[in-house]
């Protein structure tokens, strides 16, 4: 068993444990950090397997957007985020632990890629995995790719529609009513006779008695 296989099993175990932590931890911040570690560990597994493009895309897309996803869920569920902001120092040790694990995985991945005699490629001709993936995705698997894009678009629209619920005290706009508005509905001209204002006469000063 060489270093690449050992690193593969270590990364797979880290991804499994962090995935279990995502669904078992009660703290939402800890669960989000565990989800970041899960994505990063899976990306390391893909890079070792020779799918560099998928690994980098997983880090850029999912690890980079997981906190946005977490904030969206918090806003959708109407969770009070004030206690979460107050406990920033409390979450620091867990965040440092995740950062240290990710750093160790990065260093291990660099060492494994440096010890490989030849790069792992899926193409028999020796072309890069990115070129092979793009060719296969847009030729043989074009229809499943388009169907997946449609499904994701529908999921985004459904998620937005779920958040558009009426809340008491919230102000909402009616685009149809705004488009049908006319000038006569907003402005009304009133003709009034000019009236000369009555200026009151100045009051006479009160004489003060001289003091002896």
Secondary structure by P-SEA (a helix, b strand, c coil): ccaaaaaaaaaaaaaaaaaaaaaccccaaaaaaaaaaaaaaaaaaaaaacaaaaaaaaaacccccaaaaaaaaaaaacccaaaaaaacccaaaaaaaaaaaaaaaaaaaaaaaaacccccccccccccaaaaaaaaaacccaaaaaaaaaaaaaaaaaaaaaaccccccbbbbbaaaaaaccccccbbbbbbccccccccccccbbbbcccc
